[in-house]
């Protein structure tokens, strides 16, 4: 095993003075230092060759690999392995060749400034990511620490909070923490008007009004929260469906015949970093799904125009598959062949023809077959009665 040649160093606003002596010695001995403009400013007066982040950023790994054989330091902000470049580099280069030198993270500094216990808060990043993905974490009494994209991000998040009935939420922007220019800006979401530095961390203490939208991450959001043409997996059936699909951290769902995207969106909300690909041949329904994904905090939902099995070619192997429309044996067999071991497949049917197909597949492959019937109380004149939804036959199985 070769000795490590790449050092990834976290650096704070106090620059070289804030590094441990051993880490400072590593930076001072470097032949090449890679980092952003602010990192180079924080580590000035060194003799090493300086390289900026490459453009596009994906070229970073190629740049680093090309420097093997030299003493290389990559500078990052705070903890290089917490929503930072270190994890990305570690996935592409053997970790045995890397030494990490962590500094206090922005989350740790922000929690200390706020007096919050880190285990009791949600730590998020929207830096270089869609800001809408934080919407899924807006909950009564939740505390959020968010790495932002820029000076405009706090106002965007304030608008999300206000629109959902959380306008009284307390917001604090913290900038240049640990440095001579440290600054703090406090306010409420509904009246947020501060101009803040571009590089900042946002703390949000979520406070719900009596009429606030309640959007739990447990599956089963109300049907009216989704734009649709009426064809969708209804709330109660959706909750059962997601329970069988078992959302897990980072797992990928194929939603075949995704319609307005209700199952795929709830899958992504239910587990951190869960991904979903919706296959839907109708443009109007894909438009509904895209709008719903933005409104409900799943902006990374990927939508594909096509029919199965052709539309599945080239897609990453899924951890779970939901067949909500277009069920056939050909569709099932193509999906089943692609499903990863321990993957979960769920198919719902409302027509007699689709139900017959499920019964035949259940006989051939096993799994669980259930009939789900839901009745909702609705007005009947001046009284109230039970109105049934169409019964759903559900088949589910795990690939072993």
RASULNOR-V117738 format. One record per residue. N is the residue number from 1. RES is the residue in three letters. PSI is psi in degrees with one decimal (NA if undefined). NEAR is the number of other C-alpha atoms within 10 Angstrom. Layout:
# RASULNOR-V117738
n = {N | N}
res = {RES | RES}
psi = {PSI | PSI}
near = {NEAR | NEAR}
This chain:
# RASULNOR-V117738
n = {1 | 2 | 3 | 4 | 5 | 6 | 7 | 8 | 9 | 10 | 11 | 12 | 13 | 14 | 15 | 16 | 17 | 18 | 19 | 20 | 21 | 22 | 23 | 24 | 25 | 26 | 27 | 28 | 29 | 30 | 31 | 32 | 33 | 34 | 35 | 36 | 37 | 38 | 39 | 40 | 41 | 42 | 43 | 44 | 45 | 46 | 47 | 48 | 49 | 50 | 51 | 52 | 53 | 54 | 55 | 56 | 57 | 58 | 59 | 60 | 61 | 62 | 63 | 64 | 65 | 66 | 67 | 68 | 69 | 70 | 71 | 72 | 73 | 74 | 75 | 76 | 77 | 78 | 79 | 80 | 81 | 82 | 83 | 84 | 85 | 86 | 87 | 88 | 89 | 90 | 91 | 92 | 93 | 94 | 95 | 96 | 97 | 98 | 99 | 100 | 101 | 102 | 103 | 104 | 105 | 106 | 107 | 108 | 109 | 110 | 111 | 112 | 113 | 114 | 115 | 116 | 117 | 118 | 119 | 120 | 121 | 122 | 123 | 124 | 125 | 126 | 127 | 128 | 129 | 130 | 131 | 132 | 133 | 134 | 135 | 136 | 137 | 138 | 139 | 140 | 141 | 142 | 143 | 144 | 145 | 146 | 147 | 148 | 149 | 150 | 151 | 152 | 153 | 154 | 155 | 156 | 157 | 158 | 159 | 160 | 161 | 162 | 163 | 164 | 165 | 166 | 167 | 168 | 169 | 170 | 171 | 172 | 173 | 174 | 175 | 176 | 177 | 178 | 179 | 180 | 181 | 182 | 183 | 184 | 185 | 186 | 187 | 188 | 189 | 190 | 191 | 192 | 193 | 194 | 195 | 196 | 197 | 198 | 199 | 200 | 201 | 202 | 203 | 204 | 205 | 206 | 207 | 208 | 209 | 210 | 211 | 212 | 213 | 214 | 215 | 216 | 217 | 218 | 219 | 220 | 221 | 222 | 223 | 224 | 225 | 226 | 227 | 228 | 229 | 230 | 231 | 232 | 233 | 234 | 235 | 236 | 237 | 238 | 239 | 240 | 241 | 242 | 243 | 244 | 245 | 246 | 247 | 248 | 249 | 250 | 251 | 252 | 253 | 254 | 255 | 256 | 257 | 258 | 259 | 260 | 261 | 262 | 263 | 264 | 265 | 266 | 267 | 268 | 269 | 270 | 271 | 272 | 273 | 274 | 275 | 276 | 277 | 278 | 279 | 280 | 281 | 282 | 283 | 284 | 285 | 286 | 287 | 288 | 289 | 290 | 291 | 292 | 293 | 294 | 295 | 296 | 297 | 298 | 299 | 300 | 301 | 302 | 303 | 304 | 305 | 306 | 307 | 308 | 309 | 310 | 311 | 312 | 313 | 314 | 315 | 316 | 317 | 318 | 319 | 320 | 321 | 322 | 323 | 324 | 325 | 326 | 327 | 328 | 329 | 330 | 331 | 332 | 333 | 334 | 335 | 336 | 337 | 338 | 339 | 340 | 341 | 342 | 343 | 344 | 345 | 346 | 347 | 348 | 349 | 350 | 351 | 352 | 353 | 354 | 355 | 356 | 357 | 358 | 359 | 360 | 361 | 362 | 363 | 364 | 365 | 366 | 367 | 368 | 369 | 370 | 371 | 372 | 373 | 374 | 375 | 376 | 377 | 378 | 379 | 380 | 381 | 382 | 383 | 384 | 385 | 386 | 387 | 388 | 389 | 390 | 391 | 392 | 393 | 394 | 395 | 396 | 397 | 398 | 399 | 400}
res = {UNK | UNK | UNK | UNK | UNK | UNK | UNK | UNK | UNK | UNK | UNK | UNK | UNK | UNK | UNK | UNK | UNK | UNK | UNK | UNK | UNK | UNK | UNK | UNK | UNK | UNK | UNK | UNK | UNK | UNK | UNK | UNK | UNK | UNK | UNK | UNK | UNK | UNK | UNK | UNK | UNK | UNK | UNK | UNK | UNK | UNK | UNK | UNK | UNK | UNK | UNK | UNK | UNK | UNK | UNK | UNK | UNK | UNK | UNK | UNK | UNK | UNK | UNK | UNK | UNK | UNK | UNK | UNK | UNK | UNK | UNK | UNK | UNK | UNK | UNK | UNK | UNK | UNK | UNK | UNK | UNK | UNK | UNK | UNK | UNK | UNK | UNK | UNK | UNK | UNK | UNK | UNK | UNK | UNK | UNK | UNK | UNK | UNK | UNK | UNK | UNK | UNK | UNK | UNK | UNK | UNK | UNK | UNK | UNK | UNK | UNK | UNK | UNK | UNK | UNK | UNK | UNK | UNK | UNK | UNK | UNK | UNK | UNK | UNK | UNK | UNK | UNK | UNK | UNK | UNK | UNK | UNK | UNK | UNK | UNK | UNK | UNK | UNK | UNK | UNK | UNK | UNK | UNK | UNK | UNK | UNK | UNK | UNK | UNK | UNK | UNK | UNK | UNK | UNK | UNK | UNK | UNK | UNK | UNK | UNK | UNK | UNK | UNK | UNK | UNK | UNK | UNK | UNK | UNK | UNK | UNK | UNK | UNK | UNK | UNK | UNK | UNK | UNK | UNK | UNK | UNK | UNK | UNK | UNK | UNK | UNK | UNK | UNK | UNK | UNK | UNK | UNK | UNK | UNK | UNK | UNK | UNK | UNK | UNK | UNK | UNK | UNK | UNK | UNK | UNK | UNK | UNK | UNK | UNK | UNK | UNK | UNK | UNK | UNK | UNK | UNK | UNK | UNK | UNK | UNK | UNK | UNK | UNK | UNK | UNK | UNK | UNK | UNK | UNK | UNK | UNK | UNK | UNK | UNK | UNK | UNK | UNK | UNK | UNK | UNK | UNK | UNK | UNK | UNK | UNK | UNK | UNK | UNK | UNK | UNK | UNK | UNK | UNK | UNK | UNK | UNK | UNK | UNK | UNK | UNK | UNK | UNK | UNK | UNK | UNK | UNK | UNK | UNK | UNK | UNK | UNK | UNK | UNK | UNK | UNK | UNK | UNK | UNK | UNK | UNK | UNK | UNK | UNK | UNK | UNK | UNK | UNK | UNK | UNK | UNK | UNK | UNK | UNK | UNK | UNK | UNK | UNK | UNK | UNK | UNK | UNK | UNK | UNK | UNK | UNK | UNK | UNK | UNK | UNK | UNK | UNK | UNK | UNK | UNK | UNK | UNK | UNK | UNK | UNK | UNK | UNK | UNK | UNK | UNK | UNK | UNK | UNK | UNK | UNK | UNK | UNK | UNK | UNK | UNK | UNK | UNK | UNK | UNK | UNK | UNK | UNK | UNK | UNK | UNK | UNK | UNK | UNK | UNK | UNK | UNK | UNK | UNK | UNK | UNK | UNK | UNK | UNK | UNK | UNK | UNK | UNK | UNK | UNK | UNK | UNK | UNK | UNK | UNK | UNK | UNK | UNK | UNK | UNK | UNK | UNK | UNK | UNK | UNK | UNK | UNK | UNK | UNK | UNK | UNK | UNK | UNK | UNK | UNK | UNK | UNK | UNK | UNK | UNK | UNK | UNK | UNK | UNK | UNK | UNK | UNK}
psi = {130.0 | 155.1 | 150.6 | 136.9 | -9.2 | 125.6 | 128.1 | 113.6 | 125.1 | 134.8 | 142.2 | -174.1 | -17.1 | 4.7 | -145.0 | -30.8 | -23.8 | -4.3 | 149.5 | 150.6 | -42.3 | -39.3 | -40.3 | -38.3 | -37.3 | -44.6 | -41.4 | -27.4 | -2.4 | 144.4 | -31.8 | 133.2 | 126.3 | 136.3 | 177.6 | 172.8 | -44.7 | -31.5 | -42.2 | -35.5 | -39.1 | -20.4 | 55.9 | 175.0 | 38.6 | 152.5 | -8.6 | 155.0 | 137.5 | 133.2 | 136.0 | 164.5 | 132.5 | 160.8 | 122.8 | 162.3 | -26.3 | -18.8 | -3.9 | -45.6 | -43.8 | -41.6 | -46.0 | -45.2 | -32.7 | -10.3 | 2.8 | 138.3 | -11.2 | 165.5 | 108.5 | 134.0 | 129.5 | 124.9 | 133.8 | 166.0 | 126.4 | -125.8 | 113.7 | -13.4 | 10.8 | 98.3 | 45.6 | -177.9 | -20.2 | -40.7 | -39.1 | -43.7 | -40.2 | -22.3 | -20.3 | -20.3 | 138.8 | 120.0 | -21.4 | -17.0 | 1.5 | 141.5 | 126.7 | 138.8 | 89.9 | 148.0 | 169.6 | 132.1 | 163.3 | -34.0 | -44.7 | -43.6 | -43.3 | -42.2 | -39.2 | -40.6 | -35.6 | -16.4 | 29.8 | 145.0 | 124.9 | -38.9 | -14.0 | 8.2 | 161.0 | 126.7 | 122.6 | 158.7 | 135.9 | 15.5 | 114.5 | 16.4 | 163.5 | 128.6 | -29.3 | -18.6 | -15.2 | -13.8 | -36.4 | -15.9 | 3.8 | 104.3 | 151.7 | 132.1 | 6.8 | 148.2 | 128.8 | 136.2 | 122.9 | 123.3 | 122.6 | 171.0 | -35.5 | -167.7 | -25.8 | -15.5 | -45.3 | -39.4 | -37.4 | -44.8 | -37.0 | -39.5 | -40.9 | -46.0 | -47.0 | -42.2 | -24.0 | 12.1 | 21.2 | 32.9 | -24.5 | 3.1 | 138.2 | 130.9 | 138.7 | 124.8 | 128.9 | 127.1 | 148.7 | 41.4 | 132.6 | -0.8 | 176.0 | -20.4 | 19.6 | 138.0 | 153.6 | 137.6 | 123.6 | 148.5 | -177.5 | 150.4 | -44.9 | -17.9 | 20.3 | 126.9 | 14.2 | 143.4 | 122.4 | 160.0 | 154.6 | -33.9 | 105.4 | 166.0 | 135.7 | 130.9 | 131.0 | 125.7 | 100.7 | 125.1 | 120.0 | 136.6 | 163.3 | -28.0 | 19.0 | 150.0 | 129.5 | 109.9 | 75.9 | 156.2 | -8.5 | 130.8 | 149.3 | 37.9 | 151.3 | 143.1 | -35.7 | -9.2 | -12.1 | 132.0 | 131.9 | 171.0 | 14.5 | -17.8 | 103.4 | 162.6 | 115.0 | 161.8 | -54.0 | -41.7 | -36.5 | -40.9 | -42.9 | -41.4 | -46.7 | -34.0 | -37.9 | -30.9 | -24.5 | 71.8 | 136.8 | 156.6 | 123.7 | 1.5 | 154.3 | 131.5 | 135.5 | 122.4 | 99.7 | 120.3 | 53.6 | -14.3 | -124.7 | 2.7 | 12.2 | -43.1 | -45.1 | -41.1 | -43.9 | -34.0 | -46.7 | -33.3 | -27.5 | -20.5 | 140.2 | 132.8 | 12.5 | 141.7 | 157.1 | 142.2 | 122.1 | 125.8 | 116.3 | 118.8 | -16.5 | 125.1 | -37.0 | -37.4 | -34.5 | -36.1 | -40.8 | -45.9 | -42.3 | -43.1 | -41.2 | -38.4 | -41.4 | -43.8 | -27.7 | 11.4 | 26.9 | 56.6 | -13.3 | 8.1 | 125.8 | 130.8 | 134.4 | 132.4 | 115.7 | 174.8 | 145.8 | 140.5 | -13.0 | -35.5 | -13.6 | -13.2 | 129.5 | -3.4 | 150.2 | 143.3 | 132.8 | 158.7 | -17.4 | 150.8 | 131.9 | 126.6 | 100.9 | -12.5 | 154.2 | 31.2 | 133.3 | 166.9 | -36.7 | -43.6 | -47.9 | -48.4 | -37.5 | -41.8 | -44.7 | -38.6 | -31.9 | -20.7 | 136.6 | 157.1 | 141.5 | 10.6 | 154.3 | 135.5 | 132.7 | 133.4 | 133.0 | 144.4 | 140.2 | -19.2 | 158.0 | -37.5 | -44.7 | -36.9 | -41.0 | -37.8 | -41.3 | -41.5 | -42.7 | -41.1 | -37.9 | -40.0 | -33.8 | -34.0 | -11.2 | -152.8 | -165.9 | 133.5 | 121.5 | 155.3 | 125.0 | 124.9 | 131.4 | 133.6 | 134.3 | 137.4 | 127.2 | 158.6 | 138.1 | 91.9 | -125.8 | -0.3 | -167.9 | 139.4 | 174.5 | 127.0 | 119.5 | 143.3 | 163.5 | 130.6 | 148.8 | 129.1 | 126.7 | 129.3 | 131.5 | 147.0 | 159.6 | 136.0 | 116.5 | NA}
near = {5 | 6 | 9 | 15 | 16 | 25 | 22 | 26 | 26 | 25 | 26 | 27 | 21 | 15 | 19 | 18 | 13 | 16 | 19 | 13 | 10 | 10 | 20 | 17 | 12 | 16 | 24 | 17 | 15 | 19 | 16 | 19 | 24 | 23 | 20 | 16 | 11 | 13 | 21 | 18 | 12 | 16 | 20 | 11 | 9 | 14 | 12 | 18 | 11 | 14 | 15 | 14 | 15 | 15 | 8 | 7 | 8 | 11 | 11 | 18 | 16 | 11 | 14 | 17 | 12 | 10 | 14 | 13 | 9 | 12 | 18 | 25 | 27 | 26 | 26 | 24 | 24 | 23 | 24 | 25 | 20 | 16 | 18 | 17 | 17 | 22 | 14 | 15 | 19 | 17 | 10 | 11 | 15 | 10 | 14 | 13 | 15 | 19 | 15 | 19 | 22 | 22 | 19 | 16 | 21 | 25 | 24 | 17 | 16 | 22 | 17 | 12 | 13 | 12 | 9 | 15 | 11 | 16 | 7 | 10 | 17 | 15 | 17 | 17 | 20 | 17 | 17 | 10 | 12 | 15 | 20 | 19 | 21 | 19 | 20 | 18 | 20 | 25 | 22 | 18 | 12 | 16 | 23 | 24 | 24 | 25 | 21 | 23 | 19 | 16 | 16 | 14 | 21 | 28 | 18 | 14 | 22 | 24 | 17 | 21 | 26 | 19 | 14 | 18 | 18 | 27 | 22 | 19 | 23 | 19 | 22 | 20 | 24 | 23 | 22 | 18 | 20 | 16 | 13 | 9 | 9 | 11 | 15 | 15 | 14 | 15 | 17 | 20 | 28 | 20 | 13 | 19 | 13 | 14 | 11 | 19 | 15 | 13 | 15 | 22 | 27 | 25 | 26 | 26 | 22 | 22 | 22 | 22 | 15 | 8 | 9 | 17 | 17 | 14 | 20 | 16 | 17 | 14 | 24 | 21 | 21 | 12 | 16 | 10 | 13 | 21 | 19 | 20 | 11 | 12 | 9 | 21 | 20 | 19 | 18 | 17 | 20 | 19 | 18 | 14 | 25 | 20 | 14 | 20 | 23 | 16 | 24 | 18 | 12 | 14 | 19 | 23 | 29 | 26 | 27 | 30 | 23 | 29 | 29 | 28 | 33 | 28 | 30 | 29 | 30 | 27 | 30 | 31 | 26 | 19 | 17 | 13 | 15 | 22 | 25 | 28 | 24 | 27 | 25 | 26 | 19 | 15 | 12 | 13 | 21 | 24 | 17 | 18 | 27 | 21 | 17 | 22 | 26 | 18 | 18 | 23 | 22 | 28 | 21 | 20 | 21 | 17 | 19 | 18 | 12 | 16 | 16 | 20 | 14 | 10 | 15 | 20 | 10 | 7 | 10 | 14 | 17 | 23 | 25 | 29 | 27 | 25 | 22 | 21 | 20 | 16 | 20 | 15 | 13 | 11 | 18 | 20 | 13 | 15 | 22 | 17 | 10 | 18 | 22 | 16 | 12 | 12 | 22 | 23 | 27 | 22 | 23 | 25 | 22 | 15 | 13 | 10 | 11 | 18 | 20 | 13 | 16 | 24 | 16 | 13 | 18 | 16 | 11 | 9 | 11 | 14 | 15 | 13 | 19 | 11 | 13 | 15 | 13 | 15 | 13 | 10 | 10 | 12 | 11 | 10 | 7 | 5 | 7 | 10 | 12 | 12 | 13 | 12 | 12 | 13 | 15 | 19 | 21 | 23 | 24 | 21 | 19 | 18 | 16 | 8}
